[in-house]
C-alpha cells in the first residue's frame, strides 16, 4: 500500500501503533490522540507521522477544526473502555466521537472500525464464534466495555449507509506482540513475575484466537479492501485457537517462572473465533501462537527466556515483525 493519506486513532496503542508505523514508510499517516505519555508523539513524528491532538470526549464543534478532510483510509481504534463503570458515558463518548469521525472522513475510500469479540453472548468455553452468533454485551471483568462497542457498531452501520462510506467492522480477538506492553499474554506473565494469582474458570479454560503484530499490520489493508456499504462484519483473530491455561503453561515452559492459577467465578473472559471469513478476506496468518509468544518474550523479557528456547535469528518466521 503506497501513496495513500491515512488517519489512525488509537495510534499509541497495541493495535494501531504498529500499523501506523508500518504504513508511514510509503504513505502519509496522521495519528489522532491525547498523547498523554511523554515522548510518544515525538517518537511517532520521528518516523514521519503527523500527530494531531484529539480527545474523544471533546464534543465541541471545533474538535476537528483544521484537520484535513481528504483522508483515503481510516482505522479507528481509539476507545473509551468504561473502566469507571459509567455505561451511559461510555456509550455517549464512543458513539458520538465515532460518528463525528466518520462524518469528517466521509469521502474516504475505506473506514475500518476496531470492535471486540467480548460482545458475544457467552456459550461453551471452547465455542468457535462466527459473525452470526448472538451478542449480549455481558462481561463481568469490564461491564461497560462491550456495551459501548455494541452501541458504536450500531452507529457505524448506520453511518456507513447514510454517508455511503465503505466500512469494515472488525471484532478483534487478543492482539499481542513485541510492541507496547505486549498484549494479554504479557499481562499474565507480569502477574507470574509478581507472584500474583491468575483467575481461571472453575472448570475447563477460556479459549482465544490470538493475533500477532505482524499479521495485524499485514491484514489491515486487506480489511480496507473488504470495506463495503452496508458495512462488512468480520471476526479479527488468528488462525490458531489456544486455551489461556495452555498459554500460561507455555509461558512457564519458556521461562521457568511458575504461575499461580486460581479457579474463580470471575475471569477475564476470552473468545475463540472461527477464522473462515477472515481468512477469505485477508489470507492465512503467518505467525503461530507459540512462535508469537516466544518472540514477544524475547523482545520484552529476554532475561527470563531459557537459553534452550531462544531461536536463532536466521530460523525465525520470515514475517515475525521484528
Secondary structure, DSSP 8 states (H G I E B T S, - for coil): --S-EEEEESTTSTTHHHHHHHHTTTSEEEEEE---STTHHHHHHTTT-EEEE--TT--STTTTTT--S--SEEEE------TT--HHHHHHHHHHHHHHHHHHTTT-SEEEEEEEGGGB----TT-EE-TTS-B----TTSHHHHHHHHHHHHHHHHHHHHHT--EEEEEE--EESSSTT--HHHHHHHHHHHT-EEEE-SSS--EE--EEHHHHHHHHHHHHHT-BSS-EEEEE--SS-EEHHHHHHHHHHHH----EEEE-SS-----EE--HHHHHHH---SS-HHHHHHHHHHHH-GGGS-GGG---GGGS-TTS--
